[in-house]
Each structure stands twice: as structure tokens, then as C-alpha cells.
């Protein structure tokens, strides 16, 4: 139905401004703000990092590969890179984890915004596909995967991305973006001589940019639940701000097309019930819902994270645990429980 001028007048002024912002292609700052997949920085920016996190899970959930293409503009070691963590199930049921950090000259990093594409040497990453061809001393990885329609998060003028109004604050240590909570996969990848089929698998995309990862943080992501539509990501971190620090948190859950957002910026509450090398229990609550997340950690692989723009901080990520969620919807009084497999889990304490 065509909207009349009167209908537009009755809309709040902020809504009209927001609609204009989303269609202003010339305003690159605002365009990037609401489209975190775009390259946010510059290869000329000092002590800067930016990395995309593409996670792929095979249909049988026996194989998981996460690619992290990105750049580091550290004065003493500027370069681009593709980092990976691969988890495969062996015949005896055990999980095998392999990780790698493949370096390239900074000038090998190329990008475009419309359409979005980043390319590092012979590998490229877009909103529609992944094409990789690289190797390190232990592994040669090549192949192509097509990505189904992405599932972005809900956005408003006060919440242009997952960081809420914090996204507008300049010079924060680390910015975070959720690109797709859930999407399908099509294609296969070859790891040395072994080919793995990702047909009808599931994918997830997020990213980070800034100068450093938080000194302490917990991160959980899973979109392989019994309910195909369910996806969750949760994080809490010590965030430096105006000479001090505070514990910020965010959690986004999607179920059957409905989104539940818990965050520092939307009057939600948070409780860390337990956190050690085996179990993490988080509880989030707001006026809409109560969510409990229990994550069981299994084997972990080593990844490299940024510190003052330099890729030197060693962290551990698991891709073979279990996540249990329990959601109580306060509006309709419904309970929803589910179990997810092969989640991404990181717990960094310093």
C-alpha cells in the first residue's frame, strides 16, 4: 500500500531521520555504522586492527571451520592475514583441532564497499560467498562456499548495530558488529587431501575493529540448535571508558524470527553465575524476557588477538562444546529450552 504524506507526518521525527540515514549512500560514516560488514578503518590508520569472523558448520556437525581474515597496521609489523580454526570429528568420536595464522603483506589486502568484498591474495570474502586458496606449513585450504540469505540483527537509530548507542562514541578500544545470526551454506572445502562437504550446513558472521581486544572477556556463539531458526551470541567484557572501566554486556537471541536483545544500553540486567575452564553460566533479564545460558567447554585451539593494533595476544577458542538455553517470555508466559552443539566459546582472563 502506498503511504500518504499524512502517514509520514504522524511518524516520530527520529524515525523519519533514521529512514533517510539508511538510504543516504553518500554518508559513508552512517552507512558503515549500520553495515558493520563494511571495512570500517583504513590501511593508513596507525596501531589498528580489523577482522571478520566467518564460521561454517557442516550439516552433520562433524566439521567446523572458522576463517578470520583481517589486517594489522602495527608500526613494526603491518600485514594482512587469514586465521583459521578447524575442528573435525574422528572415527573414535574424538575431536581434532587445528589452527593457523597465515601472514600476507599489507598491500595484499583489497576491499570494495559496493558490492562488499575483501580479498587477501587468492582468497575472497563477500556477503554471498567465500573463496579460499592459501596454505601454511601444516595445511593447504582451498574451495568455495556459497552463503544463503544473511540474517542481520534489528537496528534502530539508538541501536544502529549490536553496540547500541556506544557505536556513536569515538576512539573506543574495540568495536563489535553482528553481520549474520544465521544462514545456509552450499559448497565444499579441501583441507590438504581431504574434502569436506558443507552442503546444507549453517553459517554465522561477526567482526571486530579498533586497537585491542578487551583484557578480560567471555564470548559465546551458537546457531546449531534443534530448532533450526535459533541463534545466540553473548559477550561480557571489561571496557575502558573515559579513564575508567566498566563491565559491559550484550546478548542477542533469535527464535522463529523473533529477536531478544539484552545489553548494557537497553536497561537489561546481567548475572555471571559461574565461569571456569569447564562451565560458563550467564543469566540475562529485561522487561521482555529472562534468558539463562549454560556453556560446557571442550577442547580449545589457540588463536591470535590484537593488542594495541599488534597481533600478539594468544587466546583460546573452543568449537566443540555444548550450549543450553532456557528462555522465559514474560509477555506470553512461554518457556523455551534448547541445546546447541559446536558453539564458539572464548574466555579470556587477562
N, C-alpha and C positions, 0 to 999 in steps of 0.2 A: 504494500500500500504506500502511495506517495505521501510524504509528510508535508503538512501545511506549514506556512510561516508561523501561524499561531502556536502549533505544537512545539516548534523550536523555541519560541519566546518563553513558553512555560517551563522549559528545561532550566535547571540551575546554570548560572553563568559559568561555573567551573567545568561543567560537562561540555558546554559548547567550546570552551577553550581547549579542553582535552581532545575533542574530536578534531579540532583544527591542527593541534600539535601532531596527531597521528598521521595526518595527511600532508604535513609540510616536509616534503622531501629535501628542501634546501637547508633546513635547520639540522645540520649534521649532529650537533650535540644532543638534541632531543631525540633524533632518530636513533642514535646509538643507545641512549638511555632506555628506551623501550624495546630495543632489539639487542640484547646482550651478546648474541652470537657474533655480531659485527666486531671487527678489530677496533678496540677502544683506544689504543695508545698510538705510539709511533716508534719506529726503529731508531729514531734520533733522541728519544727520551732517556735520560740518564737513570741508571740503577732501577730499571723497570723490568717487570716480567708480565707475560700474558700467556695463559694456557687454556686450551679447550679439552674437555673430558668426554670422549665418546666411548660408551660402554655397549658391548654386544654380547647377548646370551643366546646360545643355540636352543632350538625348540625342546630338546631332551634335557637341557640344563646341565649337560656334561662338559660343555666347553664355554668359557667366558674369556673375552679379550677386551681390554680397555686400552685405547690409544690416547695419549696426551701430547698433541702437537703444540709447539709454543716457541717463545723467544725469551732471551735474557740479554739485557743491554748493560750488564756489569762492565765497568770501565776496563778491567783487566781481562775479561773473558766474554766478550759479546759473541753470541751464537744463537742459532735456531736449533730445535731438537724435536725428536719424536720419542716419547717414552711409552713403554708398554708394560702391561702385566697380563700374563696368560695363565689361566687355570684350566687344567684338563683332568678328567676322571680316568683312573687306570682300571685295568680289569679286576683288580682286587678291591676296588672301591675307594682306594686312597686317592687324594688329590695331589697333583703335581703343579707347583707354581714356578713360573719363570718370569723374570723381569729384565728390562733392559733400557738403557738410555743412549740413544743414538744421536750424536752431535753432527751439526752441519754449519757451514759459515753463515753468518747473519744474512748475507746478501742472497742466500738460497731461499729465504722466506719471501713469498709473494702473496698478495691478497687483493681482493676486489669486494666492494660492498653490494653492487647491484649487477648480476646476482652475487650473493655471498659465496666466496671461495677463498680458502687459504691453500697454498701449495708450498711444500718443502721438498726440494729436489724432485724426485719422481713420484711423490705421494701427494694426494689432494683430499681435502675435506670440505663438503658443502652441506646444505640443508637437505639434499636429496641423495647423496651418495658418499661413499668412502672408497678411495682407490689407493692402495699402498704397495710400495715396492722399495724395501730397504732391508738392511741387514747389519748385524753386529758380529762379534766373534763367535757367538753361540747359535744365532738364529737368523734365518732369512725368511721374511714375511712378504707375501705378495698376494694380490687378489682384489676383488671388487665386491662391495655390498651396496645394494640399493636400500634407502631408508623410506619407509612408508610415511604417511602424513604425520608431522610432528604434533605433539600435544603441548602447547605453551601454557603457562600459568595465567590466571586472571590478573588484569592490570587496571589501575585507575590513576588519576592524576597524583594522588597522595601515595600510591604504591605503583610506580612506573615499572618496577621489577621486584624480584624477591627481597631486596633490601629495604623496601618501603621508602619513607622519606629520607633515610640515610643515603640513598642513592644520589641525592642532590648535594651532599656535603663533599667539598673538595678535599683532596690530599689525605684520604683515609688510607690506612696501611694496606688493606685488601678489600677489593670489591668482588661480589659474588653474583652470578647470574644463572638462572634455570632456563634452559633452552627448550627441552622437551621432556616431559614426565614419562612419556610412553610412546613408542612407535614400533611398527613391524619391520622385519628385515627380509632381504632376499639376496642370495648370492653365497659365495664361499671364499675362504681364505686358505692359503697354503703356508704351512709352517715347516720349513725345511722340506722334507719329502711327504709330510702328512697333510692331507687336505681335509678341512672341516667345513661341513655344510651348515650355514646359518639361515637356511630357508625357513620362513615362518617363525624365526626367533624374535627376540624383543630387544629394543634399544633404549638408551637414555643419554641425554646430553646436558652438561652444565659447563661452567667455566669460571676462572678467577683471573684477576689482574690487579696490579698495584706494585708494591715494593716487597712485601714479605707476607708469608702465611702467619696466622696468629701463633704466639708462643705455645699456647695451650688451646686445644680444641677437640671436640668429638664430632664425627660426621658419620651418618648412616644413610644409605640409599638402597631401595629395593623396589623393583616393579615386576617381580616374578612370583605373584601370589596365585592362590587357587582361583580367585576372581580375576579374570584377565584384565579388567579395567583398572585395577587397584595399583597405585604407585605412591611411594612415600619417600621424602627426603627430610632429614632433620639434622640440625647442627647447633652447637653452642660453642662459644669462644670468648676468650679474654680479648677485648677490643680496646686499643689505645685511643683516647679521645681527649683533646684539649689538655694535655699534660697529665691526664689521669687514665684510668681504665675502668671498664665495666664489663659484666658478663652479658653478652648479647645472645639471643637465640632465635631460631626460626625453624618452622616445620610446615611442610606442605603435603597434604594428603588428598589424593583424588580417588573417588569411588563412584562408579556408574555416572560419570560426567559431573559429579558434584565435588566442589573443592572445599577443603577445610584448611584454613590458614591460622597458624599460631605463631606469634612473633613479638619481639620486644616492642615494636611500634604499633601494635593494634590491641593493647590492653589485655593481652593473654598472660597467663601465669605459667610458671615452669618449675619442675622439681626434678632433681637428679637423685634417684633413689639408690642407684648402685652403679659403680664404674670400676672395673678392674680388667685384667688381661683375658678374662673369660666371659664376663657378662656386663652388659650395659642396660640399665632400666631408666627410661625417661618418661615423665608424665607432663602433658600439656593440657591447659584448660582455658576456655573463654566462655562467653555467654552462649555460644552456639553448641559447643561440644566438649567432651573430655576424651583425651586420647592417651593410651598407655602403650609404649613401645618397649619390647624386650628383645635385645640383640645378643645372640650367642656367637662369640668369636671362635674361629677355627684357625687354620694355617694362614700365615701372613707373608707377603712379599715386600721387599724394600723398594721404595720409590724416592726420588729426589724432589725436594720442595725449595721454594725461593726464600732467601734471607737477604734483605737489602738489595734486591734485584739479582743477587747471585744464586745460581742453582747449586746449593751445597748442603742444605738441611736434609738429613736422612730420616724418613718416616716409614711406618709400616701400614700396609693396607691389606685387608682380608677380602677375598671374593668367594668364600666357600662356607659361610656361616648360615645362620637361621635368624629370621626376624618374625616376631609375633606381635600383632597389633590388636588392640581392643578399643573400639570406638563406641562412645555413648553419645547419641544425638539428643541434646536437651530439648529440641523443638518437638520432635515426633516420638521421643522416648524409646527409640530403637537402639538395639545393640548390634554391633557388627564385629566379628572376630575373623582373623585370617592368619595364615602362616606363609611367609615368603622365603624363598631359597636363593642362594648365591648373591647375597647382598654385598654392597661395598661398605666396608667399615674401617674407620680410622680413629685411633685415639692417641693424641699427642700430648704429652705432659710437660714438655719444656722445649 
